[in-house]
Amino acid sequence: MARQARMRGYDVLHRMGFDAFGLPAENAAIKHNTQAKRLDAQEHDQAVKTMRRMGFSYDYDRMFNTCDPEYYRWGQWMFIKMGEGPRVS
């Protein structure tokens, strides 16, 4: 649908993200005797190369990765603020 809309001249935001947190990522890193962050970066790069070769119409400038500190810092900040509770004067 995104490809067809682009061909018709519409601006389409077709973003892509990678979720790299959790036990599967940690177990894979242990299995390969490396850090989860390093293994994730390698797999991310390979996945992007494959998607480009296949001609997927993602907006590669807007890709995100959930283990990137610039991504998760705001979610953490929000939960810290919610945990502080309302301010009572």
ZADREN-416826 format. One record per residue: residue number from 1; residue in one letter; chain; x, y, z of N, C-alpha, C, O in turn. Coordinates in steps of 0.2 Angstrom, whole numbers, plus 2048, in hexadecimal, padded with zeros to 3 digits. Atoms other than C-alpha are relative to their C-alpha. Example, Ala and Ser with C-alpha at 12.3 -4.5 7.8 and 13.67 -1.06 7.14 Angstrom:
% residues 2
[voba 1, 'A', 'A', [804, 7FA, 800], [83E, 7EA, 827], [804, 806, 800], [809, 805, 803]]
[voba 2, 'S', 'A', [7FC, 7FA, 7FF], [844, 7FB, 824], [7FC, 805, 803], [7FF, 80B, 804]]
***
This chain:
% residues 89
[voba 1, 'M', 'A', [804, 7FA, 800], [800, 800, 800], [804, 806, 800], [803, 80B, 7FD]]
[voba 2, 'A', 'A', [7FC, 7FA, 800], [80E, 80C, 804], [803, 801, 7FA], [804, 807, 7F7]]
[voba 3, 'R', 'A', [7FD, 7FF, 806], [817, 809, 7F4], [7FB, 803, 7FB], [7FD, 807, 7F7]]
[voba 4, 'Q', 'A', [805, 7FD, 805], [807, 80C, 7EA], [7FE, 807, 801], [7FE, 80B, 7FD]]
[voba 5, 'A', 'A', [802, 7F9, 7FF], [803, 81C, 7F3], [806, 804, 7FE], [805, 80A, 7FC]]
[voba 6, 'R', 'A', [7FA, 7FC, 802], [815, 822, 7F0], [800, 801, 7F8], [802, 806, 7F6]]
[voba 7, 'M', 'A', [800, 7FF, 807], [813, 81E, 7DE], [7FB, 805, 7FD], [7FB, 808, 7F8]]
[voba 8, 'R', 'A', [805, 7FB, 802], [804, 829, 7DD], [801, 807, 803], [7FD, 80B, 802]]
[voba 9, 'G', 'A', [7FE, 7FA, 7FF], [80D, 837, 7E4], [7FF, 802, 808], [800, 808, 809]]
[voba 10, 'Y', 'A', [801, 7FF, 7F9], [808, 836, 7F7], [806, 800, 804], [80B, 7FC, 802]]
[voba 11, 'D', 'A', [7FB, 800, 7FB], [814, 83A, 805], [7FE, 7FA, 805], [7F9, 7FA, 808]]
[voba 12, 'V', 'A', [802, 806, 7FB], [815, 829, 80F], [806, 800, 805], [80B, 7FF, 803]]
[voba 13, 'L', 'A', [7FB, 802, 7FB], [81E, 827, 81F], [7FF, 7F8, 802], [7FA, 7F6, 804]]
[voba 14, 'H', 'A', [7FF, 807, 7FF], [823, 815, 81F], [806, 7FE, 804], [80B, 7FC, 802]]
[voba 15, 'R', 'A', [7FA, 801, 7FC], [82E, 813, 82E], [801, 7F9, 802], [7FC, 7F5, 802]]
[voba 16, 'M', 'A', [7FF, 807, 7FE], [836, 804, 835], [804, 800, 807], [808, 805, 808]]
[voba 17, 'G', 'A', [7FD, 800, 7FA], [83C, 800, 846], [802, 7F9, 802], [800, 7F4, 800]]
[voba 18, 'F', 'A', [7FD, 806, 7FE], [846, 7F2, 84F], [7FF, 7FF, 808], [801, 804, 80B]]
[voba 19, 'D', 'A', [800, 801, 7F9], [842, 7EB, 860], [805, 7FB, 803], [805, 7F5, 801]]
[voba 20, 'A', 'A', [7FB, 805, 7FE], [851, 7E4, 868], [801, 7FF, 808], [806, 7FC, 80A]]
[voba 21, 'F', 'A', [7FF, 801, 7F9], [84E, 7E4, 87B], [7FD, 7F9, 801], [7F9, 7F6, 7FD]]
[voba 22, 'G', 'A', [803, 806, 7FE], [84A, 7D4, 884], [804, 7FA, 801], [80A, 7FA, 7FF]]
[voba 23, 'L', 'A', [7FC, 806, 7FF], [84F, 7C3, 888], [803, 7FC, 7FA], [808, 7FA, 7FA]]
[voba 24, 'P', 'A', [7FD, 803, 806], [851, 7BC, 876], [806, 804, 7FE], [80B, 800, 7FC]]
[voba 25, 'A', 'A', [7FA, 7FC, 801], [85E, 7CA, 873], [805, 7FE, 804], [80B, 7FD, 802]]
[voba 26, 'E', 'A', [7FB, 802, 7FB], [867, 7C6, 883], [803, 7F9, 7FF], [809, 7F8, 7FF]]
[voba 27, 'N', 'A', [7FE, 807, 801], [867, 7B3, 87F], [804, 7FF, 7FA], [809, 7FC, 7FA]]
[voba 28, 'A', 'A', [7FC, 800, 807], [86D, 7B6, 86D], [807, 802, 802], [80C, 800, 7FF]]
[voba 29, 'A', 'A', [7F9, 7FD, 7FE], [87C, 7C1, 874], [804, 7FB, 804], [80A, 7FA, 803]]
[voba 30, 'I', 'A', [7FD, 805, 7FC], [880, 7B3, 881], [803, 7FB, 7FB], [808, 7F8, 7FC]]
[voba 31, 'K', 'A', [7FE, 805, 805], [880, 7A6, 873], [806, 802, 7FC], [80A, 7FD, 7FA]]
[voba 32, 'H', 'A', [7FB, 7FE, 804], [88B, 7B0, 868], [806, 803, 804], [80B, 806, 800]]
[voba 33, 'N', 'A', [7FB, 7FD, 7FC], [896, 7B6, 876], [802, 807, 7FF], [808, 809, 7FE]]
[voba 34, 'T', 'A', [7FF, 7F9, 802], [894, 7C8, 873], [7FB, 804, 804], [7F7, 801, 808]]
[voba 35, 'Q', 'A', [804, 7FC, 7FD], [88B, 7D7, 87A], [7F9, 801, 7FC], [7FA, 801, 7F6]]
[voba 36, 'A', 'A', [807, 7FF, 803], [878, 7D9, 876], [800, 806, 7FB], [7FD, 805, 7F5]]
[voba 37, 'K', 'A', [800, 7FA, 804], [87B, 7EA, 86F], [804, 7FF, 7FA], [802, 802, 7F4]]
[voba 38, 'R', 'A', [7FC, 801, 806], [889, 7E5, 863], [7FC, 7FB, 7FC], [7FC, 7FC, 7F5]]
[voba 39, 'L', 'A', [803, 805, 804], [87F, 7D6, 85D], [7FA, 803, 7FC], [7F9, 802, 7F7]]
[voba 40, 'D', 'A', [805, 7FC, 803], [870, 7E1, 85A], [802, 804, 7FB], [7FE, 805, 7F5]]
[voba 41, 'A', 'A', [7FD, 7FB, 805], [87A, 7EE, 850], [801, 7FC, 7FA], [800, 7FE, 7F4]]
[voba 42, 'Q', 'A', [7FE, 804, 806], [880, 7E0, 845], [7FA, 7FD, 7FC], [7F9, 7FE, 7F6]]
[voba 43, 'E', 'A', [806, 803, 803], [86F, 7D8, 842], [7FC, 806, 7FD], [7F9, 805, 7F8]]
[voba 44, 'H', 'A', [804, 7FB, 803], [867, 7E9, 83F], [803, 802, 7FA], [7FF, 803, 7F5]]
[voba 45, 'D', 'A', [7FD, 7FE, 806], [874, 7EE, 832], [7FE, 7FB, 7FA], [7FD, 7FD, 7F5]]
[voba 46, 'Q', 'A', [801, 805, 805], [871, 7DD, 829], [7F9, 800, 7FE], [7F7, 800, 7F8]]
[voba 47, 'A', 'A', [807, 7FF, 802], [85E, 7DF, 82A], [7FF, 806, 7FB], [7FB, 805, 7F7]]
[voba 48, 'V', 'A', [801, 7FB, 805], [85F, 7F0, 822], [803, 7FF, 7F9], [7FF, 801, 7F4]]
[voba 49, 'K', 'A', [7FD, 802, 807], [86A, 7EA, 814], [7FC, 7FC, 7FC], [7FA, 7FD, 7F6]]
[voba 50, 'T', 'A', [805, 805, 803], [85E, 7DC, 811], [7FA, 804, 7FD], [7F7, 803, 7F8]]
[voba 51, 'M', 'A', [806, 7FC, 801], [84F, 7E8, 811], [801, 805, 7FA], [7FD, 805, 7F5]]
[voba 52, 'R', 'A', [7FE, 7FC, 806], [858, 7F4, 805], [800, 7FC, 7F9], [7FE, 7FE, 7F4]]
[voba 53, 'R', 'A', [7FF, 804, 806], [85C, 7E6, 7F9], [7F9, 7FD, 7FD], [7F8, 7FD, 7F7]]
[voba 54, 'M', 'A', [807, 802, 802], [84A, 7E0, 7F9], [7FC, 805, 7FE], [7F6, 804, 7FB]]
[voba 55, 'G', 'A', [804, 7FB, 802], [844, 7F1, 7F5], [7FA, 803, 804], [7F6, 806, 802]]
[voba 56, 'F', 'A', [805, 7FE, 7FC], [83A, 7F4, 804], [800, 808, 800], [805, 80B, 800]]
[voba 57, 'S', 'A', [801, 7F9, 801], [833, 806, 804], [800, 804, 807], [7FC, 808, 808]]
[voba 58, 'Y', 'A', [800, 7FD, 7FA], [837, 80A, 816], [804, 807, 800], [808, 808, 7FB]]
[voba 59, 'D', 'A', [7FC, 7FA, 800], [83D, 81C, 81B], [806, 7FE, 805], [806, 7FF, 80B]]
[voba 60, 'Y', 'A', [7FA, 802, 7FC], [84F, 817, 820], [803, 805, 804], [807, 804, 809]]
[voba 61, 'D', 'A', [7FE, 7FA, 7FC], [852, 828, 827], [7FD, 800, 807], [7FF, 804, 80C]]
[voba 62, 'R', 'A', [804, 800, 7F9], [845, 825, 835], [800, 7FA, 803], [7FB, 7F9, 807]]
[voba 63, 'M', 'A', [7FF, 806, 7FC], [84A, 814, 83B], [802, 801, 807], [805, 806, 808]]
[voba 64, 'F', 'A', [7FE, 800, 7F9], [84B, 811, 84D], [801, 7F9, 803], [7FF, 7F4, 800]]
[voba 65, 'N', 'A', [7FF, 806, 7FC], [851, 804, 859], [7FF, 801, 807], [802, 806, 80A]]
[voba 66, 'T', 'A', [802, 7FF, 7F9], [84A, 801, 86A], [806, 800, 805], [805, 802, 80B]]
[voba 67, 'C', 'A', [7FB, 800, 7FB], [85B, 7FE, 872], [805, 806, 7FF], [80A, 806, 802]]
[voba 68, 'D', 'A', [7FC, 7FA, 801], [862, 80F, 86C], [7FE, 805, 806], [7F8, 806, 807]]
[voba 69, 'P', 'A', [802, 7FB, 7FB], [863, 81B, 87B], [7FC, 806, 7FE], [7F8, 808, 802]]
[voba 70, 'E', 'A', [804, 7FA, 802], [85C, 829, 871], [7F9, 7FE, 7FF], [7F5, 803, 800]]
[voba 71, 'Y', 'A', [807, 802, 801], [84C, 81F, 86F], [7FD, 7FF, 807], [7F8, 801, 808]]
[voba 72, 'Y', 'A', [804, 802, 7FA], [849, 818, 880], [801, 805, 806], [7FE, 804, 80B]]
[voba 73, 'R', 'A', [7FF, 7FB, 7FA], [84F, 827, 88B], [7FA, 803, 801], [7F8, 805, 807]]
[voba 74, 'W', 'A', [806, 7FC, 7FE], [83E, 830, 889], [7FB, 7FB, 803], [7F7, 7FE, 807]]
[voba 75, 'G', 'A', [805, 805, 7FC], [834, 820, 88E], [802, 7FF, 807], [7FE, 7FF, 80B]]
[voba 76, 'Q', 'A', [7FE, 801, 7F9], [83F, 81E, 89D], [7FE, 807, 804], [7FC, 806, 80A]]
[voba 77, 'W', 'A', [801, 7F9, 7FD], [83D, 831, 8A1], [7F9, 800, 802], [7F7, 802, 808]]
[voba 78, 'M', 'A', [807, 7FF, 7FE], [82A, 830, 8A0], [7FE, 7FB, 806], [7FA, 7FD, 80A]]
[voba 79, 'F', 'A', [802, 804, 7FB], [829, 821, 8AB], [803, 802, 807], [800, 801, 80C]]
[voba 80, 'I', 'A', [7FE, 7FD, 7FA], [834, 829, 8B8], [7FC, 806, 803], [7FA, 806, 809]]
[voba 81, 'K', 'A', [804, 7FA, 7FE], [829, 839, 8B8], [7F9, 7FD, 802], [7F6, 800, 807]]
[voba 82, 'M', 'A', [807, 803, 7FD], [819, 82E, 8BA], [801, 7FD, 807], [7FD, 7FD, 80B]]
[voba 83, 'G', 'A', [7FF, 803, 7F9], [821, 825, 8C9], [801, 805, 805], [800, 804, 80B]]
[voba 84, 'E', 'A', [800, 7FA, 7FB], [824, 836, 8D1], [7FA, 802, 803], [7F9, 804, 808]]
[voba 85, 'G', 'A', [806, 7FF, 7FE], [812, 838, 8D2], [7FE, 808, 7FF], [803, 80B, 7FD]]
[voba 86, 'P', 'A', [802, 7F9, 801], [808, 849, 8D2], [804, 804, 805], [805, 802, 80B]]
[voba 87, 'R', 'A', [7FD, 7FB, 7FB], [810, 858, 8DA], [7FA, 803, 804], [7F5, 806, 801]]
[voba 88, 'V', 'A', [805, 7FD, 7FB], [806, 85E, 8E9], [803, 806, 803], [809, 806, 806]]
[voba 89, 'S', 'A', [7FE, 7FA, 7FD], [808, 870, 8EE], [7FE, 801, 807], [7FF, 807, 80A]]
***
